[in-house]
Amino acid sequence: MRVRTPRWWYLRKGAPAPVIRALLRPISWVWAYVTARKIANATPLDPGIPVICVGNLTVGGTGKTPIVRELIEYLGRRGVAAHGLARGYGGRLKGPLKVDPARHTAAEVGDEPLMLSASLPVWISRDRLAGARAAKMDGAQVIVMDDGHQNPGLRKALSLVVVDGETRNGEWPFGDGAVFPAGPMREPLRLGLERADAVVLMLPIDVTEPDPELLDLLARKPVLVARLAPCAPPPSGPQLAFAGLGKPWKFERSLRAAGCQLVDFASFPDHANYDEETLKALEAHARGAGLLTTEKDWVRLPPPWRAKVLAWPVRARFQDEAALDRLLAAVVP
């Protein structure tokens, strides 16, 4: 069962359902305690090559996977063989295995690894150490791990946490600071930042500068500003867009900011599975408009529907590549 991310998680104050949030608080204390104990009691193991972890402090979409893609490509342009490593969330295969887009499906390996594997070497493994060692045997010089900031099993040469830079309309990337399920935090902010080497602040496409208050909050760590940039304009003509992301409303906002002629937008839970009935309903509702989605959603579509639905690709771009070079210089061979 896929659950939609509650948008009220990201409100600093005045969020609805105060009784429900109060009832969830004790569960969040247990969650935070278990996470802290797991991290404190673990002995991270060295896979033999540097691991760059791209993690999250929150549940829900922050732009983690686009940063993973950009780092692998960035290192590749500098002659470093970097491989991606993910748990394979949503897939049934445990790994370790190297994802092959011609052979694997999202149901087997997860949507994000499958999406990245179209152009990059990507591994999935429930056992992160085994996955990293398999990648090393395959020629990887560096591992770029998608998620895992709260996973203490693998020694990290560099830990980056990606933070959503959206702070408008009452939204705040950490909500009111409550830990899941009472809020979006995977762990208390202070503890998560302490283990990070740097923060990647992901700005929305239509925001020019970071929020000064947010920068002040993150100032104890180096902050790299990045943003998602479309690879091309959205398709012309009326479009019905849909997405199953942690924060699907951000995809809608990006499309509108890019000038897309949206007739409607449908949001689904993160990693949603699109069945024939759902897709036929979307097609009927479009009434001749084009169907448009994200690359991550597109790989989850049944093959016959991939010819009917367009994907709008975006890429993460760092604002200050010299700062990124300085950060990577200490860990890459």
C-alpha angles and dihedrals in degrees: 000000000000119000125205116238107252107240090209088069087077098051114105094208141356094040115165126246098043092172093053091047091050091051091050094052096084090052089051090054090054091048092051092047094050092047093050093048092049092052095043095050098045128099108212113224126219115234092197098255131067117277120208108197118205104195146163136237091198141047113249136040120327101152097268098144095050088054090051090052093048093049093050091049092042092054091044091056087056094052097260118132102226122178127195121236126195138164090238096238112203093018125109098217116093100200150156087209138134110244116242113192090202092056109025133066133209088252088060104040107012129261100267097051090046091050093050094044091068088082108003139057105257132173132196124205134156084207101061094194092053090048093051092049091049090052090050090053087052092056104271114153094184134022120218104197120204106218125343105121087129092041108093099183098094126058110239123211091192129014118199123181119201116219125192109238094207110124104151131112093021093306119137124179092235098037109211090331097263119149122235129315093022090046143354100275119113088199135349111299096238094054094046093049092048091064094045123095094200143353126236107208108204112206122202116250092253099046115091103189135024119255106264091218091055091048090052090052091052096039094108087075133046108268122212114193117216135165139194111252123191115241090217139358115280115267116279123251130036115329136189106209128195136178141177103206138132088260107017092171089070090062090052091049092049092051092050091047089052091053100256114165098232117188091181143340128221122198125203134182118280112279090009118180112232113216127193094259093054094047093048089051091052091048092050092047091051090064093203098327118126121264114235133181144151126283089247092055093042093063089056093057119105107260095250090058096052090079090054099047127061123214120218106215122210131180133204116242126191116227095213112034092175089062089049090051091053091051094048096043092077095056111029121084 
